[in-house]
């Protein structure tokens, strides 16, 4: 062997070059493209470190002592304990597709057990071969590993996202364990704390399937805030109660869609008994039409929302100590999820957000009733900031903000939020009722005022999809897109016994389950 190759410092340089090459494998396009580059760099470090302490390399050595051999064995065992699991999950030698973040076992006390194992192995072989220079280089290896880890973790923070930042908060030690240790391994698989539901009338039936999928994936218990417009406001309200899935299902199923678009005569009147039956039916129909026309002229809506309003008050009463007019502040006192209801202030040409923060004294039932009041279809509601029946006219929240996915992007939600990046809150998950134009009937019929309003609503909905989802890459990533088949928002004759009703629920369940199964941090960039 040449004189240079017999120097331990030559092999130390080879080892350091291996660590440098490993860092390049993490941060350069070449290293990312060719996996063997990282594996070769690991080999250079391993070979150089071993040869530099072998007896064939002249250097100062410890005297042969039994305790040296015993310590070498103990450090060797420790090295094996940390190296074996560490190498199985070491990203530099594992393809991106197979890499998974480990947070349990040794990974719950130190973030990179493989490098701690390498330190122990360096000590072990140095003691075994009695190499003084080998022991001297241990802190140098530690410093080199630390520099490499800094680059490696920068890559992992981008690849894994805030999941890794959360992990770093739990486990502080890179190589050397730093107490206190969190051995609970209490990491959520999903970051979601806010749920947002788009409006869509009867299409909101799909949310029954959504709730089931969220429950199966353990997400409902971690939710802190719920928001929605129109039908989404109804779902958000029922979810805010923190009830089990069966109870929530029962509440939603208790709403009779066929009674929602009610005429006052449908609720209060029967056929006159003193007239022949066929004449009585015509009288009721005529009075209903007259009543509807009067409501359309005076309250700008054909149907009354009285049935829905009474149903909602009964549901709220059952969950708020018998108080059907429970306010947003009352919901907060009951410990329910923070609720946000969207309406459109038609008089002021602006969006109104009802919540405990902004409108604590307003009854939730009133806010939801306003939010679901489809223009021309349902009567509009007046609201002056304190009470209904006077003040500005409020209508369906979906007119101006049917999908309030940006509601929780406000900077006030960034405090202590690892998932808040570039003014986007990735803790928010939205549910978008999507109308595929292929599903729309090729021979639509408009035979009455109801059909006219229904088709008008669908046209508006399809046009909004372009901005809200189709051309919005960011929001699409944090949205579960639910195909609503050929069902229209105002198809209130849909019943649970209808196959289309059940298929709509299946669509919600399938779309949510697939989204969660394939979930990956939305800001992921493939960099290795």
Secondary structure, DSSP 8 states (H G I E B T S, - for coil): --TGGG-HHHHHHHHHHHHHHHHHHHHSHHHHH-HHHHHHHHHHHHHHHHHTTSTTS---B----HHHHHHHHHHHHHHHHHHHHHHHT-TTSS-GGG-----SGGGGT-TTHHHHHHHHHHHHHHHHTTBHHHHHTHHHHHHHHHHHHHHHHHHHHHHHTHHHHHHHHH---SSS--SS--TT----SS---EEEE---GGGGGGHHHHHHHHHHTT-GGG--EEEEETHHHHHHHHHHT---HHHHHHHHHT--HHHHSB-HHHHH----TTS-HHHHHHHHHHHHHHHHHHHHHHHSEEEB-HHHHHHHHHHHHHHTTT-TT-BHHHHHHTT--EEEEEEEETTTTEEEEESTTT-TTSBHHHHHHHHT--TEEE--EEE-SS-BSSSEEEEETHHHHS--TTGGGSGGG-TT-TTEETTEETTEEEEEEE--GGGS-TT----SHHHHHHHHHHHHHHHHHIIIIIT-HHHHHTEEEEE-TT--TT-TT--TTSHHHHHHHHHHHHHHHHHHHT---TT-----
